[in-house]
Structures are given as C-alpha cells and as structure tokens.
Amino acid sequence: MALNYFIIWALNHSSIIHFATFAPNCTREPPNLAGIGFAISQVPTEGGIMKTVYDSMTKVPHSIEPHSSVDQAKKRMYELKVTHMPVLSGGKIIGLLSERDILYLKGLESVDLRDVKVCDAMIEEPVVVDQHNPLTEVCALMVERRVGSVLVQDKQEKLVGIFTDVDALKELATI
C-alpha cells in the first residue's frame, strides 16, 4: 500500500483551516507553519492511486420523500442511527435533512414536527460530489463549505452514497 502525506493546518484544535496532499517524493515544501497548530499524517492509497470518496462513503444510504413529516424523518433517523438523510423525489436528489435541522425546529415552541414537511425543513441545495472525486478533495470541500456531509452521485446523477464527518474520522482512524 502506497502512502501520501496529508497535512492539516489548523488555528486551534477544533478549527480545521486547510488540507493539502504531498507525495512522499514531492519536491514542493509545505509553507512555514510557525505559530499555527498542525498535524501531519499519512493517507493510505490503493495501488498508488489516491482513494476516492466512493471508497469510504456509506453506500446506498437511506432516503426520505419530501412530503413525509419531519416527525417521521426524526423517528426513522433514530431507528437507523443516522444524522443525515438525503431527500429524493422520483429518484433525484432534491435536498438533505440533518439531525441539526430537526433539533432547530424542535426547539421552536410553536412548531409541531408532525405538521412540518421534510421539503419545508431540508437543505435545498446540498453539497453533491461525483463518486470518483479524490477523498482529500471531498474532505477539503466539506471544511470549506462547513458541512457535515456530502451526497455522492454517479455520472447519471443517481445517488450512490453519502460521505459524512463520521466516515472521514473512520478513514483517519485507519492511518
């Protein structure tokens, strides 16, 4: 198994600022990181080829219809032990519902989750990536966009998976 160096710059322990990859024989020097906390680790590759998001995503994720109630979605997410659920209509990605969205609504006194439709609570333009995108680029995109998950699709724009912050941590734990 080949390895590439993976550098994470951070201002503090909870705020990741930038990802970069460097091949072990790379002549490019990383920037001066004096005064900035950082971690250097190695990312496994398969056969010398950087892993793609497809290699690490949750394949064929559970999804929900847009006209289901948020209460139904909450119960289903709890049963499935997931924190993000793609919203599909006719097999097409139209949104994403997260546990955070549900908790926000639950905190509003005048809102009954049984009366709110998923389509009214979902993120309408979730971050969607191609299944062949390099894993490091997808992680960098998640940091840049400050999201906990991305939906993964094939060339026909069919949902094939979801890649979450938990999936990223599982990958990191294998290093």
Buried (B, 14 or more C-beta within 10 A) or exposed (E): EBBBBBBBBBEEEEEBBBBBBBBEEEEEEEEEEEEEEBEEEEBBBEEEEBBBBBBBBBEEBBBBBBEBBBBBBBEBBEEEEBBBBBBBEEEEBBBBBBBEBBEEBEEEEEBEBEEBBBBEBBBEEBBBBBBEBBBBBBBBBBBEEEBBBBBBBEEEEEBBBBBBBBBBEEBBEEE
